[in-house]
Amino acid sequence: MNKNEKKTRRFPDTYVIVFCFICIAAILTYIVPAGTYDSVMNEATGKTAIDPNSFHYIDSNPTSVMEFLTAIPRGLVKGNSMIFLILLVGGFFQVVNDTGALDKSLSKLMQKLGKNELLLLPIIMIIMAILGATGVVINAVLAFVPLGMILARKLRLDPIVAIAMTFGACYVGFSASPMCPLTLQYAQNLAGVEPLSNFGFRSVIMVACLAAYIIFTYRYCQKIRNDITKSYVYGFEFDETASFNDELTWRDLTIVGLLIAGLAVYTYGTIKLSWATDTLPATLLVVALLSGAIAGIHPNDIVKSFVNGCKAMVYSGVLIGIASAIAVILTDGGIIHTIINACAKPMSAMGETFGGIFLYIFNTAVNLFIPSGSGQAAVVIPILSPLCEVVGISKEVMISAFKYGDGFSNTIFPTISVLMGCCGVAKIDYPKWLKFQLPIYGIISLIVVIGLVVGTMMGI
């Protein structure tokens, strides 16, 4: 190699970044004193909740060498449901994809749209946002990333767009949702606020955030289609084999219809029958077997497709488990409640307007340590409710700040297993996704802050 030749800059692999966070978490257990809040029965909800006046320090439990070494295996156990979900979904989806029906259907649709083919982008993003807002698709958004990858290749776009149009749009809907039962309504219940209150105001914030995200993503798509070297993952392979002349057969249309019907059944079951996420791979199993049979694929080949699909998800699945190790160390060290207690105290010195902004920043920071919306609500809402009453901040503003802080930060924190899983599925490094996501995250944060200030001024 020529000595004058510049070395290619290499970003650290996502595994390396997550491991560094594990090390930081372990170090924090030696610096931050352990503490905890007592839990009491909430008569309104019938569930246990945090007593905001019960914080006390406990004996420190810094991470030992053995606990550090076993954190990853324990993280894999902690994230086992999500890991198996992504492996099974990847395997079953691969069977459907190997029939060729999706490729031909998307090619034909793009042929019909002609120069307006990029209109598919906002349509899909709006659908994903609605699914996220209703709580139907959150962790299960991993199942949609392979579909996004197929569409991105057909549109000659990069894998970052695949994640943005599926995961990104879904979490915009989830984060700004005026109705999500898993976080918003749960927090309203804990705070003693009427369910679905301020629906209209929160809907306006959601529309504004989604519009900003769609425009930002659309402009990125136009930029890389004009000059592919502008892509943050320049060097990926296009789908050069895509043909717009493949005729759709009744078998192709039936398979696509089966997939749509399967996802529709899962959506209905989630909303009406309280299905858990483990019903998604069960639904896709039926779709995969029927698709293989309709396409005339030999059972042995169906098995091979399934195994290949699982193999493609191994990187992502193991990454989810490793990311879960961060929460394992912080929980074992007993420092999460100490951090929350220390962060909540400054709010008492702030007025209504700045208090709302502080709550957004506070809940964003907490999400780094408690990467679970309902889990975070159970911890912070009982603590913040009495503080807000003292400062004069309305509970509605507090709940909005919690929802936005918890939700939007899911798209940037490496402790979020779903984000790490999506990066693994799309085979892109976390820093490259962050390069795309951080600017729009800043824009959405500005929208949210303005919304919180206006909400405070309006007294809602």
C-alpha positions as CSV (number, residue, x, y, z in Angstrom):
1,M,0.0,0.0,0.0
2,N,1.2,3.5,-0.8
3,K,2.3,5.3,2.3
4,N,0.6,8.5,1.1
5,E,-2.7,6.6,0.7
6,K,-5.2,7.7,3.3
7,K,-6.5,5.0,5.5
8,T,-10.2,4.5,5.4
9,R,-11.8,5.8,8.6
10,R,-13.5,2.9,10.4
11,F,-16.4,3.4,12.8
12,P,-16.5,1.2,15.8
13,D,-18.8,-1.8,15.4
14,T,-22.1,-1.5,17.2
15,Y,-21.0,-4.4,19.5
16,V,-18.0,-2.4,20.5
17,I,-20.1,0.6,21.4
18,V,-22.5,-1.4,23.5
19,F,-19.7,-3.1,25.3
20,C,-18.3,0.3,26.2
21,F,-21.6,1.2,27.7
22,I,-21.5,-2.0,29.7
23,C,-18.1,-0.9,31.1
24,I,-19.4,2.6,31.9
25,A,-22.4,1.1,33.7
26,A,-20.1,-1.1,35.8
27,I,-17.9,1.9,36.7
28,L,-20.9,3.9,37.8
29,T,-21.8,1.3,40.4
30,Y,-18.5,2.2,42.1
31,I,-19.1,6.0,41.9
32,V,-22.9,6.4,42.5
33,P,-24.2,5.3,45.9
34,A,-27.0,2.7,45.9
35,G,-30.5,3.8,46.9
36,T,-34.1,2.8,46.4
37,Y,-37.7,4.0,46.8
38,D,-40.2,1.8,48.6
39,S,-43.1,0.4,46.7
40,V,-46.7,0.7,47.9
41,M,-50.0,-0.4,46.6
42,N,-51.8,2.2,44.5
43,E,-55.5,1.9,45.3
44,A,-56.5,3.7,42.2
45,T,-54.7,1.3,39.8
46,G,-54.6,-1.8,42.0
47,K,-50.8,-2.1,41.3
48,T,-47.7,-1.3,43.2
49,A,-46.2,2.1,42.7
50,I,-43.2,4.1,44.0
51,D,-43.7,6.1,47.3
52,P,-42.0,9.5,46.3
53,N,-41.2,10.2,49.9
54,S,-39.5,6.9,50.7
55,F,-36.1,7.3,49.1
56,H,-33.2,6.0,51.2
57,Y,-29.7,4.8,50.6
58,I,-28.8,1.2,50.9
59,D,-25.6,-0.8,51.0
60,S,-23.6,-0.4,47.9
61,N,-23.3,-3.3,45.5
62,P,-20.6,-2.4,43.0
63,T,-20.3,-4.8,40.1
64,S,-17.8,-7.6,40.8
65,V,-15.6,-9.1,38.2
66,M,-17.8,-12.2,38.0
67,E,-20.9,-10.1,37.7
68,F,-19.4,-8.1,34.9
69,L,-18.3,-11.2,33.1
70,T,-21.8,-12.8,33.4
71,A,-23.7,-9.6,32.6
72,I,-23.9,-10.5,28.9
73,P,-25.2,-14.1,29.5
74,R,-27.7,-12.6,31.9
75,G,-28.6,-10.0,29.4
76,L,-29.3,-12.6,26.8
77,V,-31.6,-14.4,29.2
78,K,-33.3,-11.1,30.0
79,G,-33.9,-10.3,26.3
80,N,-34.7,-13.9,25.3
81,S,-38.3,-13.1,24.3
82,M,-37.2,-10.3,21.9
83,I,-34.3,-12.4,20.6
84,F,-36.5,-15.4,19.8
85,L,-39.1,-13.0,18.3
86,I,-36.6,-11.6,15.8
87,L,-35.1,-15.0,14.9
88,L,-38.5,-16.5,14.2
89,V,-39.8,-13.5,12.3
90,G,-36.7,-13.3,10.2
91,G,-37.0,-17.0,9.4
92,F,-40.7,-17.0,8.5
93,F,-40.3,-13.8,6.5
94,Q,-37.5,-15.2,4.5
95,V,-39.8,-18.1,3.3
96,V,-42.3,-15.5,2.0
97,N,-39.5,-13.4,0.4
98,D,-38.0,-16.4,-1.4
99,T,-41.3,-17.0,-3.3
100,G,-40.4,-13.8,-5.2
101,A,-44.0,-12.4,-4.8
102,L,-43.0,-9.4,-2.9
103,D,-40.2,-8.4,-5.3
104,K,-42.5,-8.6,-8.3
105,S,-45.3,-6.8,-6.6
106,L,-43.2,-3.9,-5.5
107,S,-41.6,-3.7,-9.0
108,K,-45.0,-3.6,-10.6
109,L,-46.2,-0.9,-8.2
110,M,-43.2,1.2,-8.8
111,Q,-43.7,0.8,-12.6
112,K,-47.2,2.1,-12.2
113,L,-46.1,5.1,-10.1
114,G,-43.3,6.0,-12.6
115,K,-41.6,9.3,-11.6
116,N,-43.7,9.5,-8.5
117,E,-42.4,6.3,-7.0
118,L,-41.0,8.1,-3.9
119,L,-44.6,8.7,-2.9
120,L,-44.5,5.2,-1.4
121,L,-42.2,6.6,1.3
122,P,-44.7,9.0,3.1
123,I,-47.5,6.5,2.6
124,I,-45.6,3.7,4.4
125,M,-44.3,6.1,7.1
126,I,-47.9,7.3,7.9
127,I,-49.1,3.7,8.2
128,M,-46.2,2.8,10.5
129,A,-46.8,5.9,12.6
130,I,-50.4,5.0,13.1
131,L,-49.4,1.4,14.1
132,G,-47.0,2.9,16.6
133,A,-49.5,5.4,18.0
134,T,-52.0,2.7,18.7
135,G,-49.5,0.5,20.4
136,V,-50.0,-2.3,17.9
137,V,-46.4,-2.3,16.6
138,I,-43.6,-1.3,18.9
139,N,-41.1,-4.0,19.6
140,A,-42.7,-5.9,16.7
141,V,-41.5,-3.2,14.3
142,L,-38.4,-5.4,13.8
143,A,-40.6,-7.6,11.6
144,F,-41.2,-4.6,9.2
145,V,-37.5,-3.7,8.7
146,P,-36.9,-6.5,6.2
147,L,-39.9,-5.2,4.2
148,G,-38.4,-1.8,4.4
149,M,-35.1,-3.2,3.1
150,I,-36.8,-4.7,0.1
151,L,-38.5,-1.4,-0.8
152,A,-35.4,0.6,-0.2
153,R,-33.4,-1.5,-2.6
154,K,-36.2,-1.2,-5.2
155,L,-36.2,2.5,-4.8
156,R,-32.4,2.6,-5.0
157,L,-32.2,4.0,-1.5
158,D,-29.9,2.9,1.4
159,P,-30.6,0.8,4.5
160,I,-30.8,3.9,6.6
161,V,-34.0,4.8,4.8
162,A,-35.3,1.3,5.4
163,I,-35.0,1.8,9.2
164,A,-36.3,5.4,9.0
165,M,-39.5,4.5,7.1
166,T,-40.3,1.6,9.5
167,F,-38.7,1.9,12.9
168,G,-38.3,5.7,12.8
169,A,-41.8,6.5,11.7
170,C,-43.3,3.9,14.1
171,Y,-41.5,5.4,17.1
172,V,-42.6,9.0,16.1
173,G,-46.2,7.7,16.3
174,F,-45.5,5.9,19.5
175,S,-43.6,8.8,21.2
176,A,-46.2,11.5,20.4
177,S,-49.2,9.3,20.6
178,P,-52.4,10.8,22.1
179,M,-53.8,7.4,22.8
180,C,-51.1,4.7,23.4
181,P,-52.4,2.4,26.2
182,L,-48.9,1.0,27.0
183,T,-47.4,4.3,28.2
184,L,-49.6,7.3,27.9
185,Q,-52.8,5.9,29.4
186,Y,-50.8,4.0,32.0
187,A,-49.1,7.2,33.1
188,Q,-52.5,9.0,33.1
189,N,-53.8,6.3,35.4
190,L,-50.9,6.6,37.8
191,A,-51.2,10.4,37.9
192,G,-55.0,10.2,38.4
193,V,-55.7,12.0,35.2
194,E,-58.7,11.3,32.9
195,P,-57.7,8.8,30.2
196,L,-57.2,10.3,26.7
197,S,-57.4,13.8,28.1
198,N,-55.8,16.5,25.9
199,F,-56.2,14.2,22.9
200,G,-56.6,17.1,20.4
201,F,-53.5,19.0,21.6
202,R,-51.3,15.9,21.6
203,S,-52.6,15.0,18.2
204,V,-51.4,18.3,16.8
205,I,-47.9,17.7,18.3
206,M,-47.9,14.2,16.7
207,V,-48.8,15.5,13.3
208,A,-46.1,18.2,13.5
209,C,-43.4,15.7,14.5
210,L,-44.4,13.2,11.9
211,A,-44.5,15.8,9.1
212,A,-41.0,17.0,10.1
213,Y,-39.7,13.4,10.1
214,I,-41.2,12.6,6.7
215,I,-39.9,15.8,5.1
216,F,-36.4,15.2,6.6
217,T,-36.3,11.6,5.4
218,Y,-37.7,12.5,1.9
219,R,-35.0,15.2,1.5
220,Y,-32.3,12.7,2.4
221,C,-33.8,10.2,-0.2
222,Q,-33.6,12.9,-2.9
223,K,-30.1,13.8,-1.9
224,I,-28.7,10.3,-2.2
225,R,-30.7,9.5,-5.4
226,N,-29.0,12.6,-7.0
227,D,-25.6,11.6,-5.6
228,I,-25.2,8.2,-4.0
229,T,-21.9,9.2,-2.5
230,K,-23.9,11.4,-0.1
231,S,-25.3,8.3,1.6
232,Y,-24.1,7.8,5.1
233,V,-23.6,4.1,4.3
234,Y,-22.1,4.6,0.8
235,G,-20.8,1.4,-0.6
236,F,-23.9,-0.8,0.0
237,E,-25.2,-2.9,-2.9
238,F,-28.3,-1.9,-5.0
239,D,-30.8,-4.4,-6.2
240,E,-29.5,-4.4,-9.8
241,T,-31.5,-7.5,-10.7
242,A,-34.9,-5.8,-10.2
243,S,-37.1,-6.2,-13.2
244,F,-40.2,-4.2,-14.0
245,N,-41.4,-6.7,-16.6
246,D,-42.1,-9.7,-14.4
247,E,-45.7,-10.6,-14.8
248,L,-47.7,-11.0,-11.6
249,T,-49.4,-14.4,-11.3
250,W,-52.4,-15.4,-9.2
251,R,-49.9,-17.1,-6.9
252,D,-47.9,-13.9,-6.4
253,L,-51.1,-11.9,-5.6
254,T,-52.3,-14.6,-3.3
255,I,-49.1,-14.7,-1.3
256,V,-49.0,-10.9,-1.0
257,G,-52.6,-11.0,0.1
258,L,-51.8,-13.6,2.7
259,L,-49.0,-11.5,4.2
260,I,-51.3,-8.4,4.4
261,A,-54.1,-10.5,5.9
262,G,-51.7,-12.0,8.4
263,L,-50.5,-8.6,9.6
264,A,-54.1,-7.4,9.7
265,V,-55.1,-10.3,11.8
266,Y,-52.2,-9.6,14.2
267,T,-53.2,-6.0,14.4
268,Y,-56.9,-6.9,15.2
269,G,-55.8,-9.4,17.8
270,T,-53.5,-6.9,19.5
271,I,-56.2,-4.2,19.7
272,K,-59.3,-6.3,20.4
273,L,-58.0,-9.5,21.9
274,S,-54.9,-8.2,23.9
275,W,-52.5,-10.5,22.0
276,A,-48.9,-10.4,23.0
277,T,-46.0,-10.0,20.6
278,D,-45.4,-13.8,20.6
279,T,-48.5,-14.1,18.4
280,L,-46.7,-12.3,15.6
281,P,-44.3,-15.2,14.8
282,A,-47.2,-17.6,15.2
283,T,-49.2,-15.6,12.6
284,L,-46.2,-15.4,10.2
285,L,-45.7,-19.2,10.6
286,V,-49.1,-19.8,9.0
287,V,-48.4,-17.2,6.3
288,A,-45.0,-18.8,5.6
289,L,-46.3,-22.3,5.3
290,L,-49.2,-21.4,3.1
291,S,-47.0,-19.1,0.9
292,G,-44.5,-21.9,0.4
293,A,-47.2,-24.4,-0.5
294,I,-48.9,-21.9,-2.9
295,A,-45.5,-21.2,-4.6
296,G,-44.9,-24.9,-4.9
297,I,-41.7,-24.9,-2.8
298,H,-40.5,-28.2,-1.5
299,P,-40.8,-28.6,2.3
300,N,-37.0,-29.1,2.5
301,D,-36.4,-25.8,0.7
302,I,-38.9,-24.1,3.0
303,V,-36.8,-25.3,5.9
304,K,-33.6,-24.0,4.2
305,S,-35.2,-20.6,3.6
306,F,-36.3,-20.5,7.3
307,V,-32.8,-21.3,8.6
308,N,-31.2,-18.8,6.2
309,G,-33.6,-16.1,7.5
310,C,-32.7,-17.0,11.1
311,K,-29.0,-16.8,10.3
312,A,-29.5,-13.3,8.9
313,M,-31.0,-12.2,12.3
314,V,-28.3,-13.7,14.6
315,Y,-26.2,-10.6,14.6
316,S,-29.2,-8.5,15.6
317,G,-30.6,-11.0,18.1
318,V,-27.3,-11.4,20.0
319,L,-26.9,-7.6,20.0
320,I,-30.3,-7.2,21.7
321,G,-29.1,-9.5,24.5
322,I,-25.8,-7.7,24.9
323,A,-27.6,-4.3,25.1
324,S,-29.8,-5.8,27.8
325,A,-26.7,-6.4,29.9
326,I,-26.5,-2.6,30.6
327,A,-29.8,-2.6,32.4
328,V,-28.8,-5.8,34.3
329,I,-25.7,-4.1,35.7
330,L,-27.5,-0.9,36.7
331,T,-30.3,-2.8,38.4
332,D,-28.0,-5.1,40.3
333,G,-25.9,-2.1,41.4
334,G,-29.0,-0.4,42.8
335,I,-28.1,3.0,41.4
336,I,-31.1,3.7,39.1
337,H,-33.3,5.2,41.9
338,T,-30.3,7.2,43.2
339,I,-29.8,8.9,39.8
340,I,-33.6,9.6,39.4
341,N,-33.8,11.1,42.9
342,A,-30.8,13.4,42.3
343,C,-32.2,14.5,38.9
344,A,-35.7,15.2,40.2
345,K,-34.6,17.6,43.0
346,P,-33.6,20.6,40.8
347,M,-37.2,20.8,39.4
348,S,-38.4,22.3,42.7
349,A,-36.3,25.4,42.0
350,M,-37.8,26.0,38.6
351,G,-40.9,27.8,37.4
352,E,-43.7,26.4,35.4
353,T,-42.3,27.1,31.9
354,F,-38.7,25.9,32.6
355,G,-40.1,23.1,34.7
356,G,-41.8,21.6,31.7
357,I,-38.7,21.7,29.6
358,F,-36.6,20.3,32.4
359,L,-39.1,17.4,32.7
360,Y,-38.6,16.5,29.0
361,I,-34.8,16.5,29.5
362,F,-35.2,14.6,32.8
363,N,-37.3,11.8,31.2
364,T,-35.0,11.6,28.3
365,A,-32.1,11.0,30.6
366,V,-34.0,8.4,32.6
367,N,-34.8,6.4,29.5
368,L,-31.1,5.8,29.1
369,F,-31.2,3.8,32.4
370,I,-34.8,2.4,32.2
371,P,-35.4,1.5,28.6
372,S,-39.1,0.6,29.1
373,G,-41.9,3.0,28.7
374,S,-44.3,1.4,31.3
375,G,-41.3,0.6,33.6
376,Q,-40.2,4.2,33.5
377,A,-43.8,5.5,34.1
378,A,-44.1,3.2,37.2
379,V,-40.9,4.8,38.6
380,V,-41.0,8.5,37.7
381,I,-44.7,9.4,37.6
382,P,-45.3,8.8,41.4
383,I,-42.2,10.8,42.1
384,L,-42.9,13.7,39.7
385,S,-46.7,14.1,40.5
386,P,-46.2,15.6,44.0
387,L,-43.2,17.7,42.9
388,C,-45.3,19.1,40.0
389,E,-48.0,20.1,42.4
390,V,-45.5,22.0,44.5
391,V,-43.9,23.8,41.6
392,G,-47.2,24.5,39.9
393,I,-46.7,22.4,36.8
394,S,-49.9,20.7,35.5
395,K,-50.0,17.0,35.4
396,E,-50.9,17.1,31.7
397,V,-47.6,18.8,30.9
398,M,-45.8,16.4,33.2
399,I,-47.3,13.4,31.3
400,S,-46.5,14.9,27.9
401,A,-42.9,15.5,29.0
402,F,-42.7,12.0,30.2
403,K,-44.1,10.6,27.0
404,Y,-42.0,12.6,24.7
405,G,-38.8,12.2,26.7
406,D,-39.2,8.4,27.0
407,G,-40.4,7.9,23.4
408,F,-38.2,9.9,21.1
409,S,-35.0,9.0,22.8
410,N,-35.7,5.4,21.9
411,T,-34.4,6.3,18.4
412,I,-30.9,7.4,19.6
413,F,-29.9,5.5,22.7
414,P,-27.8,2.3,22.3
415,T,-29.4,0.9,25.4
416,I,-32.7,0.4,23.4
417,S,-32.7,-3.2,22.3
418,V,-35.2,-2.6,19.4
419,L,-33.0,0.1,17.9
420,M,-29.9,-2.1,18.1
421,G,-31.9,-4.9,16.6
422,C,-33.0,-2.8,13.7
423,C,-29.5,-1.7,13.0
424,G,-28.4,-5.3,13.0
425,V,-31.2,-6.3,10.6
426,A,-30.3,-3.6,8.2
427,K,-26.5,-4.3,8.7
428,I,-25.6,-0.7,9.5
429,D,-23.3,0.6,12.3
430,Y,-25.0,2.5,15.1
431,P,-22.8,5.7,14.6
432,K,-24.0,5.9,10.9
433,W,-27.7,5.7,12.0
434,L,-26.9,8.3,14.7
435,K,-25.5,10.6,12.0
436,F,-28.8,10.5,10.2
437,Q,-31.1,10.5,13.3
438,L,-29.5,13.2,15.5
439,P,-30.4,16.2,13.3
440,I,-34.1,15.3,13.0
441,Y,-34.1,14.3,16.7
442,G,-33.0,17.9,17.4
443,I,-35.8,19.3,15.2
444,I,-38.4,17.1,16.9
445,S,-37.1,18.1,20.3
446,L,-37.6,21.8,19.4
447,I,-41.2,21.0,18.3
448,V,-41.8,19.2,21.6
449,V,-40.3,22.0,23.7
450,I,-42.5,24.6,21.9
451,G,-45.5,22.3,22.5
452,L,-44.7,22.0,26.2
453,V,-44.3,25.8,26.6
454,V,-47.5,26.5,24.7
455,G,-49.3,23.8,26.8
456,T,-48.1,25.4,30.0
457,M,-49.2,28.9,28.8
458,M,-52.6,27.5,27.9
459,G,-52.9,25.8,31.3
460,I,-53.3,22.3,30.0
